[in-house]
């Protein structure tokens, strides 16, 4: 869950919605009727324990299992508010950059979303093999013809054109459309294919690319990601 403004987040919390963010490692909840909020610094392991305790105790709020280590952020209208301290709204403003807020009562149901960056090596031979797999059966159901865009082949086969700086022209089988594929588009498409989890045979690792695990269907998906930004034909 992501909040656009600190006010939006504060209003949500003060509507009796206890929240936790794995990224911020912060638990926040409404503290009193005046709109003050309380936060605890809690890592993911402790959050899991709190969620399990809550589930075992008929959905009891997490604060019931915590001590007095939390920090209270008062509403400026609260009678005990100190003008020199940060307010509840100030605290929310410092937290809205995080986009993974969940209601604590749903914590165990929400999957962990991770963004993982992988560095690998994609060789010229890898590009040639993937293009060959696409041309030899991967894309034929939506692409009726492929031709080298340049006047001459840069390699022995059309599949070797892209890795050597050339380009291919692909003709749509159903519409009067033509697409041009070059190395820059191929690389971006390959990144999309990996980042969206389409590498179902785990061909890409930090040690390199195993094209033996990229079949014609995977090669097709890579080409589509390169041309369209995602898989649009299946």
N, C-alpha and C positions, 0 to 999 in steps of 0.2 A: 504494500500500500504506500502511495506517495501523496504528500500534501503540497499544494501549490503555494500556500501562504501560512505564516505562523498563526494567524487568526483562525484559519480553517482547522489547523491541527489542534489548537487549544480548545476550540468549541467541541471538537470530536472527543477529546479526552474528558472534558467536563460534562459530556453526555453519558458518563459512566462506561467509557471504553478504555480499559487498561491495554497498554500497548508495549510491545517489545521489538527491538531492532537488533538482529545479529550483527549487522555492520557497525552500528554505534555501540553495541553491547550495553544498551540502556533500557531499563524498564521504567515506564512513566504511567502515573495514574492520578486521578482527581483526589485531592487531599481533604478538602472541606467544602462546605456549601458556598463559601465566598469565591470559589473558583481557583484556589491555590492548587498547585500540582506538586507531586513528589517524584523524584527520580532516584534510581539505584543503578550503580555500575555493576553489571552482571554479565559474566561470560556465557558462552553457549552451553557449556557443561552444566553450570548452575541453573541456567534457564530450563534445561531439560528436566533437571531434578525438581524444580519448582512446578513445572507443568505436570509431572507425574504425581507429585504430592497433591496438587489441586484436583487432578482427576480422581485420586483415591479418596478425596475428602469432599465429594459432592460438588466439585467446581468452586471450591473456596478460592478467593482472590490470592494472588501470589504474596501480597504484603503480609498476609496472616502468618507466613512462614519465615519472615525476615525480621531482623533486629532493627535497631534505631540508626543504622548507618546511612539512611536516605537523606537527600537534600530537599528542602522545601523551598518552593518558588512561589511567593505570594502574589495575589492579585493586588494591584495598587489600591483597590477599594477596600481591602481588608484592613481592619482597625490596627492590626499589628505590623502593617507594612512599613518598611524602612526605605525611604527614598534613595538611599545610597546603595541598595542592593539590587541585583537583577530581578526582574519581574517574571511571572509565569510566561508572558508573551515573549520576553527576551530569550528565555530558555527554549521555547518552541522554535524561535527564529534560528537558533544554533543547531537545531535537530532536523529541519526540513530538507537538508541536503541528502539525507538517507532515504532510500526508496524501498526499503524492505520491511516497513512496519506491519505487524500483524497483531490482531487482538489476542491477548494471552490465552483466552479460552479456546482458541483455534490453533495454538502454537504447534501442537503435535501433529496436526493435520496438514500443515503447510510445508511443501518440499523446500529444500535448501537450493537456492539458485546461485550458482557460481559462474563467474566469468574467468575462464582459464586461457591464458595466452601460451601458445605452443610455438617454439622455434624449431623449424625443421629445414631440410635441404631438398629442394626440388631441382633435379638435374635436367639437362637437355633430353637425355634418354627417357626420363620419366614423362616429360611433356609429349615426346614422340609416341610413347606407348599408350598414353591416355587418349591422344587424338586418334591413333590407329584403332583403338577399341571402340571409339565413338563412330568412326567412319565405317567400320566393318560390321555394323549391326546395332550399335547403341542408339543412334539418332534417326534411323531410317523410317520410323513410323510417323515422324512429324517433319522430317527434312527430306525432300525428294531429290535434291542434287547438291553436290559440293564441288566447287572449283577453286583453283588457285587464283588469287586476285591479281598477282603480278604476271608479267609477260613470260617468266620462266620459273621453273622449279628451283628452289634453293637447296633441296636435298633430292634424293633419288625418288622419294614418294611424296604425295600431297601431305601425308601425316607428318612430314619432317619440315614443313614450311614455317609453321608457327614458331618453333623453338629457334629458328635461324633469322628471325626478324621479319618474316613475311606475314601474309594474312590469307585467310580462306573466306570464300563467299558461300553462304548457306541459303538455300531456297526453301521457303515454307511450302509444305505439301498441300495445305488447305487454303491459304490466303496468298494474295499477290504481294508477298513481302520477301525482302532479302536482308540477311544479316551478315555483318562482317566481323570475323573473329581474328584478333591479333594477340600477341604475347601479353600485352598489358591487361587486356580483358580476361585472358585465360587465367593469369595469376590472381586477379581480383576474384574471379569466379571460384577458383580453387580455395581461396581463403573463406569465401562464403560457404562453400560446400563443407569445409571442415568445421567452421564456427557454428553452423546450424545443426551439426550432429548427423549429417548425411553419410558419414564414413562408417557404414554399418559393419564393415569387416575389419576395421581398425588398421587400415593400410598406412596411416600417417602416425609416426611417432617422432620423438625428439632425435632419433637416430637416422631418420630419413623416410622415404616413401617406398613401400613395397607394392609395386604395380601388379604383382601376382594376386593381390587382394583387391584390385580395382577391376571389376568385370565390366561388360558392355553397358549394363544398367547404370553403374556408378559413373562411367565415363560420360554417358548421356547426361546424368545429373550435373556433372561438373560443367559441361558445355552449356547447359541451360542456365546455370548460375552465372556463367560468364556473360551470356547474351542478355538474360532477362532479370538477373539479380536473385532468382529463386527458381524452383522447379515449377513449371507451368503446364507441362505435358507429362502424363503418367499412364 
